[in-house]
Amino acid sequence: MVKKKSKLMLWSDLRRDKYLYLLVLPGILYFLIFKYYPMWGIIIAFQDYSPYLGVWKSAWVGMEHFVRFFTNPSFYVLFRNTMMISLLSLVFFFPLPILLALSMNEVGNKLFKRTIQSIVYLPHFLSWVIIAGITFLLLSQSNGIINLLLERMGYAKIAFLTSENYFWALLTGQNIWKDTGWGTIIFLAAITGIDSQLYEAAKIDGASRARQIWHITLPGIRNVIIILLILRLGHIMDVGFEQVFLMSNGAVANVADVFETYVYRNGIQQGQFSYTTAVGLFKSVIGLVLVVWANWTAKRFGEEGVY
């Protein structure tokens, strides 16, 4: 009887909100076709996959690829480089869109505010190829603009692009320049959702702009910050193949080799599909564990979390 009643309620809701369900249908189909269906491919991480035999006829090897990967001497280098690039991005890049959104929210002149928004959004639409080209033009040791200026000022040229000491900082700087402005969109939208009466009451009480930001604006967008941080932790093993691939060279290979470039060499160039699928599955599991842990921690402290 309860099941029948639940089914009736379900069909009633579907009929009532049919247009809303039709609205979300393309998004659902996108995730089913391009996100969930391809997950069947992780099976080959436990096989000696052959394109000629297919998934169901390839020989099963169990955890052999994972053992090979974890015992590989390059595993530590790959893990170190990936984590350091991600942590630098998390520490230096993640807070900047929040600070920029808070600053832009304080701008009273609408025309000036929109102009600044357009300027800081623009780098997001440039490809990594263009950004890498700009970086080479600026920092090349032979004829880069910055090194030419240093030479004219009597200083020695600096090998920005071929020194291991600068590589991680260069990647972090590129990320900051490219996506800081774009990252402010969500935070600005969250700020506009804060009740304006709170600011009016604070003004009456004599609160300064800094106090209003600290006691009203930041608490008002705290849930958004936490949710985005949790989601960012899920991608901590992803540093972006294209950026690293374009910026790396033989001189910085020791600090530039990450999981994405390793998968590209072994999977695409050498055809070791099962082995590189195991590497990708390892990355995904780490991301999943971090998301679950961060979400659990957030809820322990009374926040909403992702789910």
MARLOBA-312072 format. One record per residue (C-alpha): residue number from 1; x negated, y negated, z negated. Coordinates in Angstrom, 3 decimals. Example, Ala and Ser with C-alpha at 12.3 -4.5 7.8 and 13.67 -1.06 7.14 Angstrom:
<recs>
> 1 -12.300 4.500 -7.800
> 2 -13.670 1.060 -7.140
</recs>
This chain:
<recs>
> 1 0.000 0.000 0.000
> 2 -2.842 -2.364 -0.882
> 3 -4.682 -1.546 2.368
> 4 -1.540 -2.191 4.409
> 5 -1.026 -5.533 2.690
> 6 -4.660 -6.498 3.310
> 7 -4.344 -5.649 7.016
> 8 -1.194 -7.730 7.303
> 9 -2.931 -10.672 5.631
> 10 -5.909 -10.269 7.961
> 11 -3.767 -10.292 11.098
> 12 -1.812 -13.232 9.724
> 13 -5.032 -15.176 9.202
> 14 -6.254 -14.246 12.687
> 15 -3.038 -15.476 14.297
> 16 -3.000 -18.660 12.242
> 17 -6.641 -19.571 12.895
> 18 -6.997 -18.022 16.359
> 19 -8.445 -21.185 17.888
> 20 -11.078 -21.467 15.170
> 21 -12.132 -17.861 15.768
> 22 -12.289 -18.526 19.512
> 23 -14.503 -21.511 18.754
> 24 -17.046 -19.389 16.869
> 25 -16.814 -16.431 19.277
> 26 -19.672 -17.602 21.573
> 27 -21.972 -17.957 18.550
> 28 -21.019 -14.504 17.271
> 29 -21.629 -12.959 20.694
> 30 -24.994 -14.711 20.934
> 31 -26.209 -13.223 17.661
> 32 -24.791 -9.767 18.429
> 33 -26.366 -9.588 21.901
> 34 -29.668 -11.387 21.391
> 35 -30.379 -10.853 17.670
> 36 -28.751 -7.663 16.371
> 37 -28.698 -5.418 19.433
> 38 -32.472 -5.783 20.098
> 39 -33.131 -4.639 16.515
> 40 -32.772 -1.070 17.754
> 41 -36.198 -1.621 19.273
> 42 -37.884 -1.355 15.849
> 43 -37.524 2.415 16.235
> 44 -40.614 2.460 18.450
> 45 -42.715 1.263 15.490
> 46 -42.464 4.865 14.261
> 47 -43.110 6.450 17.660
> 48 -45.863 6.856 20.183
> 49 -43.680 4.986 22.627
> 50 -43.985 5.601 26.347
> 51 -41.980 3.474 28.823
> 52 -41.665 6.548 31.049
> 53 -40.123 8.706 28.313
> 54 -37.984 6.001 26.746
> 55 -37.035 5.442 23.114
> 56 -35.250 8.745 22.529
> 57 -37.851 11.030 24.119
> 58 -41.057 9.445 22.823
> 59 -42.952 11.383 20.143
> 60 -42.429 10.405 16.509
> 61 -45.558 9.514 14.529
> 62 -44.033 8.210 11.288
> 63 -46.122 5.588 9.475
> 64 -49.240 6.123 11.588
> 65 -49.177 2.641 13.159
> 66 -48.713 0.938 9.792
> 67 -51.647 2.854 8.282
> 68 -53.781 1.932 11.274
> 69 -52.820 -1.733 10.920
> 70 -53.408 -1.991 7.157
> 71 -56.761 -0.220 7.387
> 72 -57.900 -2.341 10.327
> 73 -60.827 -4.606 9.321
> 74 -59.122 -7.541 11.051
> 75 -55.998 -7.274 8.857
> 76 -57.469 -9.447 6.110
> 77 -58.551 -12.144 8.590
> 78 -55.136 -12.176 10.280
> 79 -53.296 -12.313 6.952
> 80 -55.590 -15.055 5.579
> 81 -55.305 -17.258 8.648
> 82 -51.547 -16.869 8.947
> 83 -50.908 -17.571 5.266
> 84 -53.251 -20.562 5.106
> 85 -51.704 -22.220 8.171
> 86 -48.191 -21.586 6.808
> 87 -49.016 -22.797 3.300
> 88 -50.648 -25.973 4.603
> 89 -47.551 -26.636 6.682
> 90 -45.307 -25.914 3.700
> 91 -47.226 -28.201 1.336
> 92 -47.956 -31.125 3.655
> 93 -45.252 -30.941 6.330
> 94 -42.093 -29.808 4.502
> 95 -41.821 -32.827 2.113
> 96 -42.454 -35.448 4.827
> 97 -39.019 -35.276 6.549
> 98 -37.428 -35.765 3.126
> 99 -39.567 -38.825 2.391
> 100 -38.971 -40.225 5.878
> 101 -35.212 -39.697 5.577
> 102 -35.184 -41.485 2.210
> 103 -37.161 -44.373 3.702
> 104 -34.955 -44.657 6.786
> 105 -31.843 -44.595 4.616
> 106 -33.089 -47.730 2.877
> 107 -33.360 -49.682 6.151
> 108 -30.482 -52.147 6.371
> 109 -30.918 -53.372 9.948
> 110 -29.048 -50.834 12.099
> 111 -30.801 -51.759 15.343
> 112 -34.237 -51.429 13.753
> 113 -33.203 -48.148 12.099
> 114 -31.996 -46.632 15.385
> 115 -35.164 -47.746 17.153
> 116 -37.351 -46.103 14.511
> 117 -35.242 -42.944 14.681
> 118 -35.685 -42.731 18.454
> 119 -39.437 -43.240 18.168
> 120 -39.949 -40.556 15.502
> 121 -37.629 -38.081 17.272
> 122 -39.452 -38.372 20.614
> 123 -42.494 -36.108 19.894
> 124 -40.182 -33.161 19.196
> 125 -39.221 -33.037 22.879
> 126 -42.839 -32.761 24.053
> 127 -44.100 -29.258 24.800
> 128 -47.106 -27.827 22.985
> 129 -48.986 -27.935 26.294
> 130 -48.648 -31.732 26.401
> 131 -49.540 -32.078 22.717
> 132 -52.611 -29.879 23.170
> 133 -53.622 -32.014 26.167
> 134 -53.247 -35.219 24.126
> 135 -55.326 -33.652 21.353
> 136 -58.119 -32.787 23.791
> 137 -58.090 -36.309 25.229
> 138 -58.418 -37.781 21.751
> 139 -60.793 -35.338 20.063
> 140 -62.953 -33.793 22.769
> 141 -66.598 -33.969 21.771
> 142 -67.830 -34.903 25.236
> 143 -65.390 -37.615 26.325
> 144 -62.668 -37.799 23.664
> 145 -61.516 -41.309 22.814
> 146 -62.255 -40.977 19.081
> 147 -65.734 -39.561 19.633
> 148 -66.532 -42.291 22.186
> 149 -65.529 -44.890 19.608
> 150 -67.672 -43.196 16.964
> 151 -70.612 -43.175 19.379
> 152 -70.227 -46.881 20.136
> 153 -70.116 -47.630 16.413
> 154 -73.399 -45.791 15.967
> 155 -72.069 -42.609 14.401
> 156 -72.678 -39.034 15.521
> 157 -69.977 -37.267 17.476
> 158 -67.809 -34.765 15.571
> 159 -66.897 -31.339 16.974
> 160 -63.215 -31.493 16.022
> 161 -62.095 -28.809 18.476
> 162 -64.937 -26.324 18.042
> 163 -65.459 -26.462 14.285
> 164 -63.748 -23.999 11.972
> 165 -63.574 -26.679 9.266
> 166 -61.083 -28.788 11.238
> 167 -58.876 -26.174 12.907
> 168 -56.223 -25.681 10.215
> 169 -56.044 -29.435 9.585
> 170 -55.546 -30.043 13.316
> 171 -52.625 -27.613 13.481
> 172 -51.030 -29.163 10.400
> 173 -51.476 -32.670 11.805
> 174 -49.890 -31.660 15.106
> 175 -46.886 -30.164 13.309
> 176 -46.462 -33.313 11.243
> 177 -46.612 -35.599 14.281
> 178 -44.300 -33.434 16.405
> 179 -41.494 -32.450 14.040
> 180 -41.400 -34.767 11.026
> 181 -38.963 -37.141 12.703
> 182 -36.779 -34.318 13.993
> 183 -36.632 -32.775 10.524
> 184 -35.036 -35.911 9.097
> 185 -31.752 -35.293 10.941
> 186 -30.398 -32.781 8.430
> 187 -31.496 -34.828 5.420
> 188 -30.002 -38.046 6.792
> 189 -26.736 -36.205 7.411
> 190 -26.797 -34.895 3.823
> 191 -27.462 -38.407 2.475
> 192 -24.450 -39.818 4.330
> 193 -22.282 -37.278 2.497
> 194 -23.109 -38.749 -0.917
> 195 -20.263 -40.747 -2.466
> 196 -20.995 -44.463 -2.032
> 197 -19.196 -45.213 -5.314
> 198 -22.116 -43.644 -7.168
> 199 -24.448 -46.282 -5.731
> 200 -21.988 -49.074 -6.557
> 201 -21.725 -47.881 -10.150
> 202 -25.513 -47.671 -10.389
> 203 -25.864 -51.237 -9.102
> 204 -23.423 -52.478 -11.720
> 205 -25.491 -50.739 -14.384
> 206 -28.585 -52.538 -13.074
> 207 -30.328 -49.543 -11.486
> 208 -33.104 -50.425 -9.027
> 209 -33.332 -48.863 -5.557
> 210 -36.007 -46.480 -6.796
> 211 -33.748 -45.378 -9.672
> 212 -30.846 -44.873 -7.275
> 213 -32.985 -42.684 -5.041
> 214 -34.257 -40.633 -7.991
> 215 -30.959 -40.200 -9.845
> 216 -28.417 -40.200 -6.975
> 217 -29.925 -39.553 -3.543
> 218 -32.337 -36.750 -4.414
> 219 -29.836 -34.827 -6.608
> 220 -27.250 -35.321 -3.848
> 221 -29.406 -33.563 -1.243
> 222 -31.044 -31.080 -3.619
> 223 -28.974 -28.129 -2.370
> 224 -29.936 -28.890 1.238
> 225 -33.618 -29.091 0.295
> 226 -33.467 -25.748 -1.532
> 227 -31.623 -23.991 1.303
> 228 -34.094 -25.241 3.916
> 229 -37.004 -24.250 1.672
> 230 -35.608 -20.734 1.310
> 231 -35.165 -20.435 5.068
> 232 -38.681 -21.795 5.616
> 233 -40.095 -19.087 3.364
> 234 -38.470 -16.530 5.649
> 235 -40.704 -17.779 8.478
> 236 -43.891 -18.036 6.465
> 237 -45.495 -15.310 8.591
> 238 -44.618 -17.174 11.802
> 239 -47.042 -19.968 12.663
> 240 -46.121 -20.452 16.318
> 241 -47.911 -18.529 19.045
> 242 -48.008 -21.259 21.682
> 243 -49.636 -23.914 19.493
> 244 -52.327 -21.598 18.119
> 245 -52.989 -20.005 21.518
> 246 -53.496 -23.389 23.199
> 247 -55.728 -24.793 20.458
> 248 -57.896 -21.720 19.850
> 249 -61.234 -21.009 21.484
> 250 -64.197 -18.705 20.928
> 251 -65.864 -21.070 18.453
> 252 -62.883 -21.051 16.056
> 253 -61.700 -17.478 16.628
> 254 -62.437 -16.501 13.016
> 255 -59.881 -19.007 11.677
> 256 -57.535 -19.116 14.691
> 257 -56.612 -15.450 15.069
> 258 -53.116 -14.904 13.609
> 259 -50.516 -12.152 13.846
> 260 -48.890 -13.687 16.952
> 261 -52.135 -13.848 18.940
> 262 -53.069 -10.346 17.744
> 263 -49.722 -8.981 18.944
> 264 -50.167 -10.760 22.269
> 265 -53.586 -9.196 22.870
> 266 -52.688 -5.693 21.787
> 267 -49.063 -5.582 22.890
> 268 -48.796 -7.629 26.081
> 269 -52.334 -7.327 27.423
> 270 -53.159 -3.779 26.294
> 271 -49.662 -2.256 26.287
> 272 -49.736 -0.941 22.683
> 273 -46.015 -1.515 22.209
> 274 -45.455 0.785 19.230
> 275 -48.431 -0.547 17.316
> 276 -47.527 -4.207 17.810
> 277 -43.876 -3.502 16.982
> 278 -45.104 -2.168 13.636
> 279 -47.012 -5.426 13.132
> 280 -43.874 -7.426 13.919
> 281 -41.786 -5.280 11.564
> 282 -44.300 -5.893 8.782
> 283 -43.944 -9.651 9.290
> 284 -40.151 -9.416 9.244
> 285 -40.090 -7.382 6.031
> 286 -42.342 -9.926 4.301
> 287 -40.036 -12.737 5.421
> 288 -36.939 -10.863 4.244
> 289 -38.454 -10.151 0.831
> 290 -39.420 -13.810 0.374
> 291 -35.926 -15.019 1.338
> 292 -34.229 -12.586 -1.070
> 293 -36.644 -13.503 -3.879
> 294 -36.324 -17.264 -3.308
> 295 -32.532 -17.034 -3.113
> 296 -32.417 -15.005 -6.348
> 297 -34.705 -17.518 -8.054
> 298 -32.574 -20.449 -6.898
> 299 -29.425 -18.839 -8.276
> 300 -31.153 -18.113 -11.568
> 301 -31.677 -21.871 -11.909
> 302 -28.032 -22.625 -11.095
> 303 -28.401 -23.584 -7.427
> 304 -26.174 -22.352 -4.596
> 305 -28.769 -20.560 -2.501
> 306 -28.253 -19.284 1.022
> 307 -25.763 -16.514 0.142
</recs>
